[in-house]
Amino acid sequence: MGRRAPWFEDDQFWKMYERAMFPQQRIDAAREQAGQLVARLGLKPGQAVLDLCCGPGRFSLELARRGYRVTGVDRTRSYLAEARRAARREKLEVEFVQEDMRRFMRPRAFDAVINVFPSFGYFRRQSDDLRVCRNVHRSMQPGGRFLIETLGKEGLARRYQCRDWQEVGGELVLHEVVPVDGWSALEQRRILVRKGRTYEFRLWMRLYSAAELRGLLERAGFRSVRMYGGYDGSPYDSEARRLVVVGRK
Amino acid sequence: MKRKTPWFENDAFWAVFRPSMFGEERWQMAAKDAEPLARLLHLERGASVLDLCCGPGRFSIELARRGFGVTGVDRTALFLNEARRRARQQKLDVEFVRSDMRRFVRPRAYDACINMYTSFGYFENPADDLKVCRHVLQSLRPGGRFLIQAAGKEWLARHFQPSDWREMAGTFVLEERKVAPGWTGLENRWVLIQNGKVMEFRFFLRVYSGVELRDLLRRAGFARVDIHGGLNAEPYDHNSRWLVAVGSKGR
């Protein structure tokens, strides 16, 4: 019996949404955010960083520009191809690896690991999320930090709107978001209108509150897990726009 | 060493807010809620129910009226006096016990336990919340159910307002809230203005998401936990006013 591929294994989705997900201003913002990221991770010059679910590599590239040794991992070939092209253009040495985050593991190879921009909670089985965190834990040097940046359950509830749409580069992007299973996950419907054609995708993501994500990291073996409302280290409270959780090995 | 008295052990707080917490409409609501509550708890005729943090007995009395054997537990003597008076007036036989929810245990004495209206998350130490759940589990018979009704973290976030106020029969109740870092709780400041007199109280409330409350009950040993968005077993989602968790003890 063939299993139905989950939404995040649909290459067409990532390709179609690349422009909407990574507009220039987001890429530019990464340059500034990288400095804050480095501070949260307590990185020292030249240390090794793993960018798990690196996409087209906006953080991988920026961290490489700042002199860190970077490995970017993603499952989407076209993003990696683009990331490699950009690295070559700037003569940056970055390693890009195509792999599923549930499988990638390199014992004690990294001083820090990041997973940013809602790239967490894709798997239907929560044990897979835990497995990812355990892989990360094993891939890190003692004392290293793991940073996850995602949409927190509280922040999402605070600004919840069932339907919204945007215009990105002349294209219309529609989303519908519904919390399901007692707010433990989100079902998303995304519609993209491109050149007179409509494409529809359905996504599912597990939603974590700050305390839930902290609990998961602790179960994976991380210590002194901190919760922030952004890369800048602001508190995760009623004004926070995102959830940033940092755990220490 | 003298420990600081926690806010919920301050009788003046409950006395002062009694009218605004338990107004007439809340009693009527309890009368309406009792039916779905009994259904959700699978209460059979004559079942025994523990009403943990019963206050002046809104649910205790409603359930007793329906023929269930009820024990109401609360730490506030003032509320228990009112509850006893009301039960007497209606010739209902309800047992009211003054005790702290962290200490009350009666092994296998109840078919169900309820904790209503956000009477959970008061303790400074989170381990105390777990202790309460474990005591409830002990106090239940096999197959018994524990229902917690609370303002869920998701609802609180969705409707968060840093400050607002209410007016009730010439009394003003001003509320100010701050989210504790990590959204683990709310720092509350309540100001009551009555006949020109201003009284101020501060308290911390630990708040739970649906998943967090489910996990807590599981950790306490409940065999099964269901999360609902209300007493009619609605789904817990963006339309829910309440978080209702029902834990079932194994058989």
Contacts between the chains, C-beta under 8 A, distances in Angstrom:
chain1	res1	chain2	res2	distance
A	152	B	183	7.3
A	153	B	153	7.5
A	153	B	154	6.5
A	153	B	157	7.7
A	153	B	209	6.1
A	154	B	153	6.3
A	154	B	154	7.4
A	154	B	157	4.2
A	154	B	183	4.3
A	154	B	209	7.9
A	155	B	157	7.4
A	157	B	153	7.7
A	157	B	154	4.3
A	157	B	155	7.6
A	157	B	157	4.0
A	157	B	158	4.4
A	157	B	238	7.5
A	158	B	157	4.4
A	158	B	158	6.2
A	158	B	160	6.0
A	160	B	158	5.7
A	160	B	238	5.5
A	162	B	238	7.1
A	178	B	237	7.2
A	178	B	238	7.4
A	179	B	154	7.4
A	179	B	237	4.9
A	179	B	238	5.5
A	180	B	235	7.8
A	180	B	237	7.0
A	182	B	210	3.8
A	182	B	211	6.7
A	182	B	214	7.3
A	182	B	227	3.7
A	182	B	229	8.0
A	182	B	235	7.3
A	182	B	236	4.2
A	182	B	237	7.8
A	183	B	152	7.7
A	183	B	154	4.7
A	183	B	209	6.4
A	183	B	210	5.1
A	183	B	211	7.1
A	183	B	236	6.1
A	183	B	237	6.7
A	184	B	210	6.8
A	184	B	211	5.1
A	209	B	153	6.3
A	209	B	183	6.5
A	209	B	209	4.5
A	209	B	211	7.0
A	209	B	212	6.5
A	210	B	182	4.6
A	210	B	183	5.3
A	210	B	184	7.4
A	211	B	182	6.4
A	211	B	183	7.3
A	211	B	184	5.6
A	211	B	209	7.5
A	211	B	212	6.0
A	212	B	209	6.7
A	212	B	211	5.7
A	212	B	212	6.3
A	214	B	182	7.4
A	215	B	215	7.6
A	227	B	181	6.9
A	227	B	182	4.0
A	235	B	181	4.2
A	235	B	182	7.7
A	236	B	181	6.2
A	236	B	182	5.3
A	236	B	183	6.0
A	237	B	178	7.5
A	237	B	179	4.0
A	237	B	180	7.5
A	237	B	181	6.0
A	237	B	183	6.8
A	238	B	157	7.5
A	238	B	160	5.1
A	238	B	162	7.0
A	238	B	178	7.7
A	238	B	179	4.4
